[in-house]
């Protein structure tokens, strides 16, 4: 379900993606490899340069792993092909390529980008191919996204011909002791995950289980591109590209974390039974149709939300990956009743026939940002209302929902309509409830807040003032930042009461008037040397 919501959230955006210049990226990676000139990369790629370190890391790893493999005329399956970066690279090496992608929007883009390949929609743990179909299966930076990694790897090996090679790369892994709560905390400050990307760092044993079970039928090579808190045999941190003995990998990787690559050649001793999907509830044609519209996909999927996620109280009584990718963070206010979210959050709701309004309180945190912030409120992906709120104080919000069918699940989405650093998109929600009154959509300040600062003070208590007196303390941290914040948040005249030995400095600040000074005793030798 969380994967489907991820696809729904980016459906229109994905389908409108332009074709990446694969050849340009390849050339730039090779040039950077020789020169190390990151400024040239930034000048060439501009806004895309932020992703270059990841692309270069993939280029370097696959360059090494494919160096001794001749792909001319070979049948190759690229699983999790995305928009076609690796598919293009494999085609350039002479492969007869089949690209498999779960997200139909990305598949459409990939097919447009690389028509030389055969593009197929499907899922990794139930591959739509007969046994021994391919000379090679490649899965780059995708296996850690998948629902059942051991099953996916068994499928990769099943569709390989005897002597064929399975290659996986760029998968983050965690210790075997990593719990679901550990995983939630690890991604609690990841904007991509909180906005819907199903990013994971699975346990090492998830990657090694299938290899261990079939080790007698496989020639296995294990590589890491980085490990954390692990020393090599020389006592050096193993933050470099390295190959592992398989038994050593079985003994050690489950105790550390890092990034993993696997190359395994199967023999004719390998055998596995093709898997089938037992619980089908959505056919492929319907799936493709709903992905043409963000709102249509969201409304459709709302009908299938498990009951445990509907009308949840705040703070959330539980937290899991599904709630995380729908915007909810681990942080909750306990008895204060709020739960924290990032960027946008989905609430899964179902009203009774006599409930016409949904009400809740929201506070956009004043964390490194000041002033007003635009918010929007949507039902099943369609915007219902928008407003701007003052950061740092709670606002009572009411949304009319009386025209929605009773007893049917719908998705209510709260979105901060600004870009910026992570803290600037944090907000909290509390006191969510249905009420019977026909209340129009509105957002009203309550004048209280847990992160209220000067901007919130100016917008509430000082809103109707024509002048404000400010007492400045001699040891006040960031005094100039606070004065600038106050000046930018109110039209009132600002009068300063200052320490007499700082009047010369504060008097130079434009937009303020010193109306009084108080004496401060300066301690010291009084001598200059």
Backbone torsions as a table, in degrees:
resi	resn	phi	psi	omega
1	UNK	NA	-42.0	-178.6
2	UNK	-65.7	-32.4	176.1
3	UNK	-65.6	-38.6	179.1
4	UNK	-67.2	-38.4	177.8
5	UNK	-66.8	-35.1	175.8
6	UNK	-61.0	-45.6	179.3
7	UNK	-63.8	-43.2	-179.5
8	UNK	-62.5	-38.1	-176.2
9	UNK	-66.3	-28.3	-175.6
10	UNK	-119.4	17.3	-172.2
11	UNK	-58.0	-56.7	-176.7
12	UNK	-67.7	-41.0	178.7
13	UNK	-60.2	-44.0	-178.9
14	UNK	-64.1	-43.6	-175.9
15	UNK	-68.3	-19.8	-179.8
16	UNK	-97.8	6.9	179.5
17	UNK	-62.8	141.7	175.6
18	UNK	-85.7	161.3	-177.4
19	UNK	-72.4	122.5	174.5
20	UNK	-65.9	150.6	176.3
21	UNK	-87.7	88.6	-175.8
22	UNK	-59.3	-42.7	-178.1
23	UNK	-63.7	-38.0	178.6
24	UNK	-63.5	-45.8	178.6
25	UNK	-60.1	-41.1	179.9
26	UNK	-62.7	-43.5	-179.9
27	UNK	-65.0	-43.1	-178.3
28	UNK	-66.7	-39.8	177.1
29	UNK	-60.3	-44.9	-180.0
30	UNK	-64.6	-41.0	179.9
31	UNK	-66.6	-43.9	178.2
32	UNK	-63.3	-38.2	179.2
33	UNK	-58.0	-35.7	-178.3
34	UNK	-84.8	-33.8	-171.4
35	UNK	-109.4	-27.8	-175.4
36	UNK	68.4	19.0	-175.6
37	UNK	-88.9	92.7	-178.5
38	UNK	-71.8	-27.1	179.7
39	UNK	-64.6	-35.0	177.3
40	UNK	-67.2	-37.4	177.0
41	UNK	-62.7	-47.0	-178.4
42	UNK	-64.1	-37.4	179.8
43	UNK	-68.0	-33.8	-178.0
44	UNK	-80.2	-46.7	-174.0
45	UNK	-89.1	-21.2	179.6
46	UNK	54.8	-116.7	-174.3
47	UNK	-65.9	-22.4	179.4
48	UNK	-80.4	-5.2	-174.4
49	UNK	-66.9	-21.5	-180.0
50	UNK	-62.4	-28.6	-179.2
51	UNK	-90.8	-5.0	-174.2
52	UNK	-61.0	-42.5	-179.9
53	UNK	-55.1	-36.1	178.6
54	UNK	-70.1	-43.7	179.4
55	UNK	-64.1	-40.0	179.2
56	UNK	-66.6	-41.0	178.2
57	UNK	-60.4	-42.1	177.6
58	UNK	-65.7	-43.3	179.7
59	UNK	-58.9	-46.4	-177.3
60	UNK	-64.9	-44.1	-178.0
61	UNK	-65.9	-49.2	-178.7
62	UNK	-67.4	-30.9	176.1
63	UNK	-59.6	-42.0	179.0
64	UNK	-72.8	-42.4	-175.7
65	UNK	-72.6	-24.2	-178.8
66	UNK	-100.4	-1.7	-171.6
67	UNK	-57.5	-39.2	-175.4
68	UNK	-103.0	20.0	-178.5
69	UNK	-115.8	123.0	177.6
70	UNK	-90.1	116.1	-176.7
71	UNK	-100.9	-0.2	-177.5
72	UNK	-60.9	120.4	178.7
73	UNK	76.3	3.8	-178.4
74	UNK	-88.2	146.4	175.8
75	UNK	-86.2	124.1	-175.1
76	UNK	-128.2	136.0	175.0
77	UNK	-108.5	123.8	175.3
78	UNK	-104.0	110.4	-177.3
79	UNK	-95.1	131.6	-175.6
80	UNK	72.0	48.8	-169.6
81	UNK	-73.0	-15.6	179.4
82	UNK	60.1	-130.8	179.9
83	UNK	-93.9	-2.2	169.0
84	UNK	115.1	13.6	-179.6
85	UNK	-56.3	-54.5	-178.2
86	UNK	-73.2	-34.5	178.0
87	UNK	-58.9	-44.3	177.9
88	UNK	-59.8	-45.1	-178.9
89	UNK	-61.3	-40.9	-178.9
90	UNK	-71.2	-36.8	176.3
91	UNK	-63.7	-40.0	178.9
92	UNK	-62.1	-25.9	178.4
93	UNK	-86.6	4.6	173.8
94	UNK	98.6	7.8	-176.4
95	UNK	-74.9	148.3	167.1
96	UNK	-90.7	103.5	-162.1
97	UNK	-104.8	137.1	167.2
98	UNK	-114.4	126.3	-178.5
99	UNK	-110.2	125.0	179.6
100	UNK	-112.2	128.0	-178.0
101	UNK	-139.1	135.1	-177.9
102	UNK	-76.8	-38.7	-176.7
103	UNK	-82.9	113.4	-176.1
104	UNK	-64.3	-27.8	178.2
105	UNK	-67.9	-45.5	177.7
106	UNK	-65.8	-37.9	179.1
107	UNK	-59.8	-41.8	179.5
108	UNK	-62.9	-43.4	177.9
109	UNK	-63.5	-45.3	179.9
110	UNK	-60.7	-41.7	179.4
111	UNK	-62.6	-36.8	177.4
112	UNK	-71.4	-36.5	-178.3
113	UNK	-71.8	-38.2	-171.0
114	UNK	-136.4	75.2	-178.6
115	UNK	-68.6	-12.5	178.5
116	UNK	-66.7	-23.1	180.0
117	UNK	-92.8	160.1	172.2
118	UNK	-94.1	118.6	-175.3
119	UNK	-102.2	132.5	-177.4
120	UNK	-136.0	137.6	173.5
121	UNK	-86.4	141.4	180.0
122	UNK	175.5	178.7	-179.9
123	UNK	-118.6	148.4	-168.6
124	UNK	-69.2	-33.6	-175.0
125	UNK	-87.0	0.0	172.4
126	UNK	-140.0	77.7	-175.3
127	UNK	-73.4	136.7	-177.5
128	UNK	-86.1	50.1	-178.8
129	UNK	-136.7	150.9	177.8
130	UNK	-76.2	166.7	178.8
131	UNK	-57.9	147.6	172.0
132	UNK	55.1	49.7	-177.6
133	UNK	-94.2	-24.7	-168.6
134	UNK	-128.8	151.4	173.5
135	UNK	-80.9	-24.3	-177.9
136	UNK	-153.6	143.1	172.2
137	UNK	-121.6	125.8	-179.8
138	UNK	-117.2	135.0	176.7
139	UNK	-139.9	99.1	-174.5
140	UNK	-106.3	124.7	175.4
141	UNK	55.1	33.0	-177.1
142	UNK	-133.0	-27.5	-173.6
143	UNK	-60.5	-36.4	-177.7
144	UNK	-70.7	-10.2	174.6
145	UNK	-84.7	-12.1	-164.9
146	UNK	-86.8	151.9	-172.3
147	UNK	-65.8	-42.3	-175.2
148	UNK	-134.2	91.8	-173.6
149	UNK	-65.4	-47.4	178.4
150	UNK	-58.1	-41.2	179.2
151	UNK	-66.5	-39.6	178.9
152	UNK	-62.2	-44.2	-179.0
153	UNK	-66.0	-35.8	177.3
154	UNK	-64.6	-38.1	176.4
155	UNK	-66.0	-40.8	177.6
156	UNK	-56.7	-46.2	-177.7
157	UNK	-69.8	-35.0	-179.4
158	UNK	-61.7	-42.6	-175.0
159	UNK	-83.5	-0.7	175.3
160	UNK	-80.3	144.8	170.2
161	UNK	-73.1	154.6	171.4
162	UNK	-54.5	131.0	-174.4
163	UNK	89.3	-8.1	179.4
164	UNK	-74.0	162.5	-172.9
165	UNK	-118.9	131.4	169.7
166	UNK	-99.2	130.2	-179.9
167	UNK	-130.3	117.5	173.4
168	UNK	-118.9	149.0	-174.7
169	UNK	-151.2	158.5	171.3
170	UNK	56.7	46.4	176.3
171	UNK	-110.6	122.5	175.6
172	UNK	-72.3	146.1	178.2
173	UNK	-138.6	158.5	-177.9
174	UNK	-125.0	167.2	176.3
175	UNK	-60.9	156.4	-180.0
176	UNK	-65.9	-19.0	179.2
177	UNK	-83.9	-2.4	-177.6
178	UNK	-63.9	122.9	179.9
179	UNK	-94.9	172.8	176.7
180	UNK	-61.7	-38.4	178.7
181	UNK	-66.9	-36.9	174.5
182	UNK	-59.9	-42.6	-179.7
183	UNK	-63.7	-42.6	179.3
184	UNK	-61.9	-42.5	179.4
185	UNK	-67.3	-34.7	-178.7
186	UNK	-63.3	-31.4	-177.4
187	UNK	-109.8	17.3	-174.6
188	UNK	-70.5	-18.8	178.3
189	UNK	-118.2	25.8	178.4
190	UNK	-97.0	109.9	-179.5
191	UNK	-57.9	-40.0	-177.2
192	UNK	-62.0	-43.9	-179.0
193	UNK	-67.0	-46.3	-178.2
194	UNK	-66.3	-20.5	176.7
195	UNK	-95.0	5.4	169.3
196	UNK	123.6	-7.6	-178.9
197	UNK	-79.7	126.9	-175.2
198	UNK	-81.3	62.6	179.3
199	UNK	-79.9	139.9	-179.9
200	UNK	-142.1	164.8	170.3
201	UNK	-131.8	80.3	-173.4
202	UNK	-63.2	164.4	178.7
203	UNK	-69.6	149.7	179.9
204	UNK	-56.6	-37.6	-177.9
205	UNK	-63.3	-25.7	176.9
206	UNK	-65.0	-34.9	179.5
207	UNK	-80.3	-28.5	-172.1
208	UNK	-96.4	-14.5	-172.3
209	UNK	-60.2	-48.7	-178.4
210	UNK	-66.7	-39.9	178.4
211	UNK	-62.6	-42.1	179.9
212	UNK	-64.3	-41.1	-177.7
213	UNK	-66.2	-32.9	-175.9
214	UNK	-113.2	23.0	-171.5
215	UNK	-59.9	-29.3	-179.9
216	UNK	-72.2	-13.5	179.4
217	UNK	-110.3	11.0	-174.7
218	UNK	-134.8	147.7	167.8
219	UNK	-104.0	108.3	-165.4
220	UNK	-108.5	133.6	172.3
221	UNK	-126.1	132.6	-179.4
222	UNK	-117.0	136.3	179.8
223	UNK	-133.1	147.7	168.9
224	UNK	-123.0	143.9	175.5
225	UNK	-96.9	-21.2	175.1
226	UNK	-162.8	145.8	169.2
227	UNK	-131.4	157.8	-178.9
228	UNK	-115.8	136.4	177.7
229	UNK	57.8	41.0	178.2
230	UNK	-137.8	134.1	-179.6
231	UNK	-105.9	145.5	176.0
232	UNK	-82.7	-172.1	-175.8
233	UNK	-68.6	-14.6	177.2
234	UNK	-95.2	1.7	-179.0
235	UNK	81.8	15.6	-180.0
236	UNK	-98.8	145.9	176.5
237	UNK	-60.0	129.0	-178.0
238	UNK	-85.1	71.9	177.6
239	UNK	-102.8	19.8	-178.2
240	UNK	-118.1	170.8	179.0
241	UNK	-70.9	127.9	-174.4
242	UNK	-148.2	151.5	175.6
243	UNK	-104.6	144.4	-176.9
244	UNK	-118.3	145.3	164.0
245	UNK	-67.8	140.9	-173.6
246	UNK	-61.9	-42.3	179.1
247	UNK	-64.8	-37.7	176.8
248	UNK	-64.9	-39.3	177.9
249	UNK	-62.8	-42.4	178.2
250	UNK	-60.8	-36.3	-176.6
251	UNK	-81.5	-31.3	-169.0
252	UNK	-105.9	-40.1	-170.7
253	UNK	-62.1	-28.4	179.2
254	UNK	-70.2	-6.3	-179.8
255	UNK	-108.4	-3.8	-176.7
256	UNK	-131.2	-173.0	175.5
257	UNK	-136.0	164.2	-179.4
258	UNK	165.0	-150.1	179.0
259	UNK	-128.0	138.0	-164.5
260	UNK	-125.1	146.5	170.0
261	UNK	-135.2	148.4	-176.4
262	UNK	-135.3	135.6	171.1
263	UNK	-129.2	122.2	-177.2
264	UNK	-136.9	129.0	176.3
265	UNK	-102.4	127.1	-177.6
266	UNK	-92.6	149.2	177.1
267	UNK	-103.5	178.6	179.0
268	UNK	-76.0	-2.2	176.4
269	UNK	-77.9	-18.7	-175.9
270	UNK	-70.9	138.3	175.0
271	UNK	-145.8	141.1	177.4
272	UNK	-155.6	151.8	179.9
273	UNK	-95.2	132.7	178.5
274	UNK	-57.2	135.6	-178.7
275	UNK	-87.9	156.1	174.0
276	UNK	-128.3	153.2	178.1
277	UNK	-85.0	114.6	-173.4
278	UNK	-79.9	-34.9	-172.5
279	UNK	-112.6	81.4	178.4
280	UNK	-91.7	129.5	177.1
281	UNK	-132.9	-1.7	-179.2
282	UNK	-144.0	118.1	-179.2
283	UNK	-81.4	157.9	-172.6
284	UNK	-61.1	-39.3	-178.0
285	UNK	-62.9	-44.7	178.0
286	UNK	-63.4	-40.9	179.1
287	UNK	-57.2	-45.8	179.8
288	UNK	-65.2	-39.2	-177.7
289	UNK	-65.6	-42.1	-176.7
290	UNK	-71.9	-22.3	-178.2
291	UNK	-75.6	-3.0	177.2
292	UNK	-76.4	-10.0	-175.7
293	UNK	-145.1	128.2	176.0
294	UNK	-58.0	-51.0	-176.1
295	UNK	-67.9	-39.5	179.4
296	UNK	-64.2	-40.8	179.1
297	UNK	-65.9	-42.8	-179.4
298	UNK	-63.8	-45.6	179.9
299	UNK	-62.7	-39.6	179.9
300	UNK	-65.0	-47.8	-176.3
301	UNK	-67.9	-26.8	-180.0
302	UNK	-57.6	-30.3	-178.7
303	UNK	-65.7	-21.6	-173.3
304	UNK	-108.6	12.0	178.5
305	UNK	-64.4	128.9	177.3
306	UNK	-56.5	141.3	-176.1
307	UNK	-54.8	-30.0	-176.6
308	UNK	-65.2	-16.4	-179.8
309	UNK	-98.6	0.0	-174.0
310	UNK	-94.4	132.6	179.2
311	UNK	56.1	41.9	178.3
312	UNK	-67.0	140.5	176.1
313	UNK	-76.5	162.5	175.2
314	UNK	-117.5	137.7	-1.1
315	UNK	-66.3	157.4	-177.2
316	UNK	-60.2	132.9	179.6
317	UNK	-72.9	-15.8	179.2
318	UNK	-146.2	165.5	178.1
319	UNK	-145.1	131.4	178.9
320	UNK	-145.4	-177.1	-174.7
321	UNK	-62.5	-38.0	-179.5
322	UNK	-61.2	-44.3	178.6
323	UNK	-68.7	-34.2	179.2
324	UNK	-64.5	-47.2	-179.0
325	UNK	-71.8	-9.1	172.7
326	UNK	-96.9	13.0	168.5
327	UNK	108.1	-12.2	-174.9
328	UNK	-82.9	133.2	177.1
329	UNK	-91.0	171.8	177.0
330	UNK	-67.3	-33.2	-173.4
331	UNK	-63.0	130.9	172.3
332	UNK	-142.4	156.4	-172.6
333	UNK	-87.6	8.0	178.8
334	UNK	55.3	-121.8	-178.1
335	UNK	-67.0	-20.2	177.1
336	UNK	-69.4	-17.9	170.6
337	UNK	88.2	-5.3	-177.5
338	UNK	-95.2	160.8	170.2
339	UNK	-132.9	141.6	-172.3
340	UNK	-93.5	146.1	-179.5
341	UNK	-138.4	169.5	-179.7
342	UNK	-132.2	132.4	169.2
343	UNK	71.3	-66.3	175.2
344	UNK	-153.7	149.1	-179.7
345	UNK	-136.7	142.2	177.0
346	UNK	-105.1	130.4	171.2
347	UNK	-112.0	131.7	-177.9
348	UNK	-101.1	114.3	-167.2
349	UNK	-127.6	156.3	175.8
350	UNK	-145.9	120.5	-175.9
351	UNK	-98.0	154.6	171.4
352	UNK	-85.1	165.7	-174.1
353	UNK	-60.8	-31.5	-176.9
354	UNK	-94.2	9.7	-178.7
355	UNK	-104.5	112.6	-172.6
356	UNK	-106.9	-13.8	-174.4
357	UNK	-135.8	141.3	172.1
358	UNK	-110.2	126.8	-176.2
359	UNK	-122.1	147.1	175.8
360	UNK	-162.2	168.6	176.8
361	UNK	-116.3	141.0	-176.9
362	UNK	-134.5	140.2	175.5
363	UNK	-129.7	119.0	172.4
364	UNK	-85.4	122.4	-170.9
365	UNK	-66.7	139.8	174.1
366	UNK	-91.3	73.0	-176.5
367	UNK	-115.2	89.7	179.1
368	UNK	78.5	1.7	179.0
369	UNK	-135.7	150.3	-179.5
370	UNK	-130.9	172.8	174.6
371	UNK	86.6	-162.7	-177.1
372	UNK	-92.7	149.2	-177.5
373	UNK	-129.4	130.2	179.2
374	UNK	-75.2	136.1	176.0
375	UNK	-123.7	151.7	171.0
376	UNK	-132.3	153.0	-178.7
377	UNK	-127.7	125.7	-176.0
378	UNK	-125.2	151.8	173.3
379	UNK	-119.0	121.8	-179.0
380	UNK	50.7	38.8	175.7
381	UNK	85.9	-5.0	179.1
382	UNK	-104.9	128.4	-175.9
383	UNK	-65.2	128.8	-179.8
384	UNK	-100.5	-39.6	-177.5
385	UNK	-160.2	161.1	175.4
386	UNK	-146.6	155.2	-178.4
387	UNK	-163.3	177.0	172.2
388	UNK	-123.5	138.4	-177.4
389	UNK	-126.1	154.6	176.4
390	UNK	-80.1	131.1	179.7
391	UNK	-67.3	148.2	171.0
392	UNK	91.2	-5.7	178.0
393	UNK	-130.1	154.8	-179.3
394	UNK	-78.5	145.1	177.9
395	UNK	-128.9	130.5	174.8
396	UNK	-81.3	123.0	-176.7
397	UNK	-117.4	131.7	174.5
398	UNK	-124.1	135.3	-179.9
399	UNK	-127.5	126.6	179.3
400	UNK	-77.4	125.4	-178.6
401	UNK	-128.3	15.0	-173.7
402	UNK	-64.1	-17.1	-179.6
403	UNK	-92.8	1.8	175.8
404	UNK	-83.2	146.5	179.1
405	UNK	-60.7	135.2	176.9
406	UNK	-70.5	150.0	174.6
407	UNK	67.9	12.7	174.8
408	UNK	-113.3	136.8	-178.1
409	UNK	-72.4	136.7	173.9
410	UNK	-133.6	162.8	-179.2
411	UNK	-109.0	120.3	174.3
412	UNK	-103.2	124.1	-174.5
413	UNK	-115.8	129.5	173.6
414	UNK	-106.9	128.4	-176.1
415	UNK	-131.3	133.3	168.7
416	UNK	-85.6	119.0	-173.0
417	UNK	-91.9	49.0	176.2
418	UNK	-139.0	153.5	170.5
419	UNK	-101.7	160.4	178.6
420	UNK	157.2	-174.6	179.4
421	UNK	-62.8	158.3	-173.8
422	UNK	-49.6	-49.5	-176.8
423	UNK	-61.2	-26.0	-175.2
424	UNK	-72.7	-9.8	-178.3
425	UNK	-115.5	19.0	177.9
426	UNK	-90.0	141.2	175.2
427	UNK	-150.5	166.4	-179.0
428	UNK	-127.3	147.8	179.9
429	UNK	-127.6	140.4	178.0
430	UNK	-150.0	170.0	174.7
431	UNK	50.8	43.2	177.1
432	UNK	-78.5	129.2	-178.7
433	UNK	-162.8	159.6	172.8
434	UNK	-91.3	144.1	174.0
435	UNK	-131.7	157.5	-172.6
436	UNK	-85.2	-23.8	-176.8
437	UNK	-65.3	148.0	174.1
438	UNK	-83.5	80.5	-176.2
439	UNK	-95.6	129.6	178.3
440	UNK	-67.8	161.5	179.1
441	UNK	-64.6	129.2	-179.9
442	UNK	-159.4	157.1	175.8
443	UNK	-135.2	119.0	-176.1
444	UNK	-127.4	133.2	179.8
445	UNK	-68.3	138.0	178.0
446	UNK	-97.1	-11.7	176.4
447	UNK	76.2	22.6	177.0
448	UNK	-143.6	152.1	-179.6
449	UNK	-169.7	151.0	-178.4
450	UNK	-85.0	-17.5	178.7
451	UNK	-122.4	22.1	-176.2
452	UNK	-60.9	135.3	177.3
453	UNK	-128.8	-156.0	-175.5
454	UNK	-62.6	-39.9	-178.7
455	UNK	-62.9	-43.2	178.3
456	UNK	-66.3	-39.1	177.2
457	UNK	-61.1	-45.0	-179.0
458	UNK	-64.3	-34.9	-176.7
459	UNK	-77.8	-16.5	-177.5
460	UNK	-114.9	-77.0	-174.1
461	UNK	-65.5	-30.3	-175.4
462	UNK	-102.4	6.0	-171.8
463	UNK	-59.4	-35.5	-175.9
464	UNK	-104.4	13.2	-178.2
465	UNK	-88.8	143.8	176.0
466	UNK	-94.8	-21.5	176.9
467	UNK	-147.2	152.2	-177.0
468	UNK	-135.4	133.3	174.9
469	UNK	-99.2	129.1	-176.6
470	UNK	-121.0	123.4	176.2
471	UNK	-89.5	119.5	179.9
472	UNK	-99.6	128.9	179.8
473	UNK	-97.6	146.5	-175.0
474	UNK	-65.4	-28.3	-177.7
475	UNK	-106.7	20.5	-177.0
476	UNK	-71.8	124.7	179.1
477	UNK	-73.1	143.3	175.9
478	UNK	53.0	40.4	-175.6
479	UNK	-61.4	-36.8	-178.0
480	UNK	-72.0	-35.2	175.9
481	UNK	-63.3	-43.8	-179.3
482	UNK	-64.4	-40.5	179.4
483	UNK	-65.3	-40.8	178.5
484	UNK	-64.0	-40.6	178.0
485	UNK	-61.3	-45.1	-179.3
486	UNK	-64.5	-42.0	-179.6
487	UNK	-63.4	-36.7	-179.8
488	UNK	-79.0	-7.8	-174.2
489	UNK	-109.7	-5.0	-178.0
490	UNK	-146.0	151.8	176.1
491	UNK	-95.2	-0.7	-178.7
492	UNK	-69.5	152.2	172.6
493	UNK	-70.4	134.2	-175.3
494	UNK	-109.6	117.7	178.9
495	UNK	-104.0	133.6	-176.6
496	UNK	-106.5	136.6	169.3
497	UNK	-110.1	115.7	-164.5
498	UNK	-125.0	158.1	170.7
499	UNK	-64.1	139.6	-175.2
500	UNK	-64.0	-26.8	-179.6
501	UNK	-86.2	4.3	174.7
502	UNK	-119.9	3.5	-177.0
503	UNK	-60.7	-35.6	-179.9
504	UNK	-62.6	-34.5	-177.6
505	UNK	-82.7	-47.8	-178.6
506	UNK	-70.5	-25.5	177.9
507	UNK	-68.0	-16.1	179.3
508	UNK	-84.6	-7.3	-179.3
509	UNK	-78.0	120.3	-179.5
510	UNK	-70.5	148.1	175.8
511	UNK	90.3	3.2	179.8
512	UNK	-128.2	155.4	177.5
513	UNK	-127.5	125.8	176.5
514	UNK	-83.4	118.4	-178.4
515	UNK	-105.0	-16.1	179.1
516	UNK	-160.2	154.0	175.6
517	UNK	-133.9	143.9	179.9
518	UNK	-119.4	148.6	-174.2
519	UNK	-73.9	141.9	175.4
520	UNK	-128.5	127.4	179.0
521	UNK	-80.3	123.0	180.0
522	UNK	-94.9	122.6	179.5
523	UNK	-94.6	141.2	178.1
524	UNK	158.7	-179.5	-176.5
525	UNK	-77.8	-22.0	-178.5
526	UNK	79.0	2.1	-178.6
527	UNK	-109.5	146.0	175.8
528	UNK	-110.8	125.6	-179.3
529	UNK	-140.6	NA	NA
